[in-house]
């Protein structure tokens, strides 16, 4: 143990998931148990909570209540999509962060998020070093999109993949209840990477999967799509299609924008998604006259705690715990990642690894081309073998009066 003593701040950023609070719980529990960490503070709404001195004292929460975090979805501390400018361009936010760190004697900073969050913590860490302020900064991964570079998979992905596969099985059964011919286009999240949409093929393992799958790793061609859907529809009188929200044509134009024109963007320059399935369903309606359904799973895939993967929850908790333990031992400027290996029986095993923040920040991991069929409208067996271990088991979610029992924190404001 390296003897740096001081408080820690834990923050969450980016989109929520069914597992991000499990990571928070792992980090909080490890920090509360560490003799080197004097106080455990939570930043409400991510880095904005630090900038606005909106911190809560997690050490004042009931221990039994804190444990409910593990199976509570979404970001209990609140999230944000606030982009820090480069300190060379504008250092005012960083100066404010340093002021808050000094005010509370913060020597450990843990940020739980995706690509942009890793960029945020890397910038903060660099600024602290330049100012001679010792603070160990660690990234805890989170994204249902599974697109963080360097890690085999990300906390939150397994639960979202399980929900998507389950939903496709249910959609299939709904589609086949009548003998009416029908085309269903189901839109999954995935801006630049198709991991979530690919998870739909897990339903096919049970005989209830999509007929066609389109992911943003490949350019989308509307004519090829039309021919493929017509072929399946003519043969089966049903066609279920999975599409990523971020599919685009050869010119890079999002298919979602075909109907709505230019899309608005967030602080990080990301286009706001949605509408792809609706456009494609209407397109096929015009051409075939078939009954069509456009299903946008949207936010439901992010926080479906009732369908969470036990493997995902346990690994997410371990990631948070490892971030704290490594920081206390002297490590900084790293993101906790997952490395896949095999146990003594040849089964799935996940080990913790460390990745440089600078390497992870703003990089994306795409679905391998060799896992997509030659026609670009299906997902191959290697993905199934990759994904199945991640969706195993049911979480230990508690139920109360027939409904999930989620955490209820007091969120007492921290005092200097």
N, C-alpha and C positions, 0 to 999 in steps of 0.2 A: 504494500500500500504506500503510495506517494502522499506525503503529509499535507497537501494543500487543503486548508480549511476555509469554509465560507458557505454562503447560501447558494442554492441553485434555483433556476427558473426553468420551468417546463412549459412549452407552448405547442399549439397545434395549428396547422395551416393547410390551405387547399381544400379540396372536396372531402366530405366525410366518408366513412365506411363503417362496416359492421365490426371492424377490428381495431380501429385507431385508439379507442379508449382502453382496449386490452394492452396496447403498447404503453399508453399513459400510466395505466395501473402498474405495469411492470417497472417502469421508471420511478414512479412515486414510491412504491413499496421499497425498492432498492435504496432510494435516496433517504427515506425515513430511517432505514436500518443502518445507514452508513455513519460511522463516528466522525467522518471528515466533513459531512454536509450538515451545516448548522441549522438551516431552515429550508423547507421545500415550498416554493412559491409557484403558483400557476398564473400564466399570463392569459388574461381573457381576450379572446379574438386575436390570438397569435401575436405577431410583432407589434401590432397596434396597441395591444395591452401593455407592452413594455414602454412604448413611446408615450402613452397616455397615463402611465403609472396606475394602470388598472390591473392590480395584482391581488390574488387571494392567497391566504395562508393555508396550504393543504395539510399542515401539521395539526390544525385545529378541527379537522374532520374526524368523524367517528370511524374507527378502523373497520368495523363491520360494514358500514355504509360504503366506504371506499372500495371494498371488494366487489360491490355490484358494478363497478366500472368495467370489469372484465367482460361482461356480457351485455353492456349497454351500447347501442349503436350511436353513430354520429360523433361529433366532436364536443364532448361535455364542457370543455374549457372555452369553446367558441373558436371560430376560424376566421380567416381573412384572405383576401387576395391583394395584399398591399405590396407593391414592388419598390424595393429600396433602389435608389439611384446608385451608380458607382460613386464611391467616396471621393474620387478625384473630380467628379462633376459637381457633387453637392454632398458635403459631409455633415450637414445639420442633423439628419436623423441619427447618424452614428454618434455624434457628440451627445445627443440626448440619451441614447442607449447607454453610453458610458456613464453619464450622470446618474441614471437609474441604477446601474450595476454598482456604482460606488455607494449610492444611498443605502442599498440593502446588503452591501458586501457580497455581491454575487460573484462567485468564482467558477460556477459551472452553469452552462447554458445548453439545454437539450431542446431541439426543435424537431417536431414530428410532422413530416409532410412528404411531398413528392419532389419533382425536378426543380421547380422554382424555389421551394423551401430550402433545398440543399444549396442553391445559389445564395439565398439570403444568409444562411448561417456561415457559409464560406467567407462572404464579404464582412460580416461582423467579426469573425475570428481574425481576419487579416487586419482590420482596423484596430482591434484591441492590442495585437502584437505591436503594431506601429506606434501605439501610444504607451507601450510599456506596461499595460495592465494585464496581469496574468488571469486568464479565464479560459477554461477548457470547454471547447464547443464541440458538440457531437450531434450528428444527424441520426434520426430514427426514421426508417423508411415507412411510407404509407402511400399507396395508390391502388385503387381497384383496377386501374388500367394496365398494371404489371409492366410498365415501360421504363422503369428505372434501370439505368445502365449498371452492369457489373454484378448485380445480384440475380440468383437463379429465379427468384420470384419475389413478390412484395406482399407485406401484410395487407390484408383486405381483399386481395385478388381471389383467393380460394373460396371465400364466402360469397363474393359476387358471382363467381363462375358457377358455384353450386346453385345459387338462386336462378341464374339464367337458364341453366340446363333443366332445372325443375320446371321453370315457367314454360319452356318450349315443350316439355312433355305434356303439360296441362293445356297449352294452346293446341297442340296436335289433337288431343282428345276432344276439345271443343270443336275444332274444325271438322272432325269426322263424325259428329253426332247426327248430322243431316246428310242426305244424299245429294244435296244441292252443290253444284260445282262452285268452287271458291278459290281465290288467290289471297294469301295472307302475307304481308310484308312486315317483318318484325325488326324494329330498330333498337340496337344495343349501343351503349356508350363506347367511345373509342375515337379520339380525335385523329391521331396519327398512327395508332397501333391497334391491331385487330384481335388482341388476346381475349377480350370479353366476348366479342362476337363469335370467335372460334369456339368458345365454351359451349355454344349451342349444340355442337356436334356430340357432346357427351350424352345428350338425350337420345341420339341415334344409337348409342350402345344398347339401349333398351327397346329400340324399334320405333321411337317416337321423335325423331329429330327432323331438322329442316332438310328440304330437298336441295337448296342452293345456299351458299354462304359467300358474302362479298365483304372484303376487308380493305382498309386504306393502304396497305402495303403495295397494292397494285392499282394501276389506273383503271377506272371504271368506264366501260363502254356501254352506252345505253342500248345500242343495237344488239350487241352480244347478249346483254341481259334480257332483252325482249325475246330473242330467239330461244334462249335457255328456258325462260319461264313458260313460253308457249309450248315447247316440247314436253315439259313435265306436265303441264295442264292438259294438253291433248291426250296424253297417255293415262293420267290418273284422275282427271277431272278435279284435282286438288293440287295446290302448289304452295308450300310454305318456304319463305325466303328469309334468311337472316342477313341484315346489313348493318355495317358500322355507321354511326352518325357522321363520321368524317370521310366517307368515300368521296373521291374526286375524279374528275376527268383528266385526260392527258395534258391539259393546259393548267392543271392544278386548281380548277374551279370546283368548289364544293357542290355536290349534287343537291344539297339542301337549298342552295342559293338559286337553283333553276327556277323555283317558283316564287321565292321571296326577294330575289335580288341580292344586293350586298348585305352581309350579316354584320351585326354590331360586334365589337371586340371588348375584352376586359382589360385590366391594367397591364397584363403581361402580353397583350396583343393577340390573345387567343379568341377566335371567332366563337360566338355563342351558338351552340348547336341545337338541332331539332328540326324536324320537318322532312327528313329524307324519306322515311317510310310513307308518309302521306303523299309526297310527290310521286313516288314510284307506283304506289297503289292506284292513284288517279290515272297515271300513264297507262297502266295495264287495263284499267277499266275502259279507257277510250279505245284501246286497240282490240279488246276481246269482248267487251260487254259483260264480262263475268262479274259475279258478286265479289267484291274485294274487301279486305280488312287491313287497315294500317294500325299496327300496335307499336306504341313507343313506350318501352319499359321505363325509360327516363330515371327519375330519382329512386324508384322502387328498388333498383338493383344495388344501390349504394348502402342502404341501411336496413336490410332485411335480417335483423338479428334472429328472428324465429327460424331462419334457414341457414344460419351460420355454420361454417365448418369448424369442428373441434380442433382439427390440425391447425387451421388458420389462427384461431383464437390463442391456442397455446404457443405457437411460434411468434405471434405478435407480442404477447406478453414477454416472452424470452428476449425479444429484440430490445424492448424498453429496458429491461433489467440489465442486459449486457452493456447497453450504452452507458449506464451509470457506473457499472463495475469497471469498465475499461477507463472511463474518465477519472475515477478515483485512483486508479492504478498509475495514472500519468499520461494516458493517451488523449490526444486532442486532434481536431481537424479531420475526423473520420466519420463515415456513415456506417452503421451496422448493416451487414448484408447477410444473405443466406447462400450457402454452398451446398449443393446436393451430393450425397454419396449413398452408399449402401450399407446396411447393417450386417451383422454376422450371418444372417439368413438370406442376404441378397435383397432384402426389402428396402423401402424408402427410408432415408435418413436425412435430416437437415442439420447442418452445422453453421455456427456463427462465423462470419468472416468480417474483416474490416476493409473499407474502401476509402480512398482519398476523396474528400469533398470536392476538390477541384476537378477530379475525374468524372464524378457523378453529375455535378451541377450542369443543368441545361443539356444533358445528353439523353438520348432516347434509345430504348431497346425495342426493336421491331420483331414481329413474328417472322421466323426464318422462312425464306422463300421456298425451301425444300419441304416445308410443312403445308404448303398450299398446292392444290392440284394444278396440272398443266393448263387447264382452261381458266383458272383463276376464279372458280366459283365453288370451291369445296376445300375442306380441311382434311389432311391425311392422318393416318394412324399415329405417327410419332407425337403429334400434339396430344392425342388422347392419353398416351402413355405418360407424357409429361404432366398432364393436368389431373388425372384421376387421383394420385396420392394427396393432392392439395385440398380435395373436397371431402375428405373422409371424416366421419364421426359427427355427432350432434353436440352442440355446445351445452354447457351446464346452465343455461338460462333458467332463472327461477320464474315461477308463475304465481300470480296473486289474483284471486277472483276471476280466474280464467284468462287473465291478461298478463303480458310480460311484466316482471318487476324490474324496472330500470333504476339507476342510481338517482338519489336526491341529495345533492351536496348543499351544504349551508353557504358556501362561497363567502366566507368572511374576509373582508378587505384586509390586506396586509398592512402592518404598521412598521415604519423604519426601526 
